[in-house]
Each structure stands twice: as structure tokens, then as C-alpha cells.
Amino acid sequence: MTRPTSSVPNQRMLRVGEQVRAAISQVLQRGDVRDPLIEKTVISISEVRMSPDLRVATAYVTPLGVADHQAVIDALNHHAKYIRGRLGPQLRQLKYMPEVRFKDDTSFDNYQKIDALLRSPEVQRDLGHTDSDDEQE
């Protein structure tokens, strides 16, 4: 009997993803990765998504104060095997150490676009128009 596949993460995937996120953050904070670009950049890890079998961890990162995000992402992916090896002590309870992949987190850009759209004069006009109709009733 096959299991139904779902894109919704289960509780275990979320828990392990948070543990991997904390472990990667510790590795980067300690300065274990000897790369000048990574050492001088403040990196925010917003989320780690685990594959259903918990063998692949995709970390969504945002390099702060750097114009070229892709260079930092490429450097992190270049050192991914080393970072994976440094995660061992924090993730002893896992049967398999997950392969780590890094991707640029674009969610903040999406939030800014939505915020700008909601603050646009057209939307404000429409919102103001519906508020005045509600007050008259």
C-alpha cells in the first residue's frame, strides 16, 4: 500500500527543520566556515524545509547588507558538505545527516511588494470609499 504524497510538512519535518536551522546558525555564528565572504556577511536563516524522508534540508537564507545575494548563496553551497559535517554534534538523534542546500529567501521581497501595493493610492482610495459607505449605514 502506498502512502499518499502531500506537500504539507508534517510535525516531524517542521521540528527537524527547526533543529537544523538552529544548528546551521550556530556553525555560521562560530565562524567555522573559513570563507572571507561568509565571515564578513551577516546571514539570516529564515526557514529550513526538510524533504519527507529527512535526507535533504533546504535552508532559505538572506545575506544582510550585501547587494549580491547570489555570491553568498554560491559560497554557502560550495561549503555545504563542510557545514553538513559540522552539524553532527547538534543533530546526533537523526538517523541520517541531511544534505544541506542553500537558497535565497525572496519572501521579504514579496512582503515589500504586497505592502507597497496596499499603500498605493488606488487601494487607499478603494478602502476609504468602502469605509465611508459603512459609516453611512
Buried (B, 14 or more C-beta within 10 A) or exposed (E): EEEEEEEEBEEEBBEBBEBBBBBBBBBBEEEBBEBEBBEEBEBEBEBBBBBBEBEEBBBBBBBEEBEEBEEBBEBBBBBBEBBBEBBEEBBEEBEEBBEBBBBBBEEEEEEEEEEEEEEEEEEEEEEEEEEEEEEEE
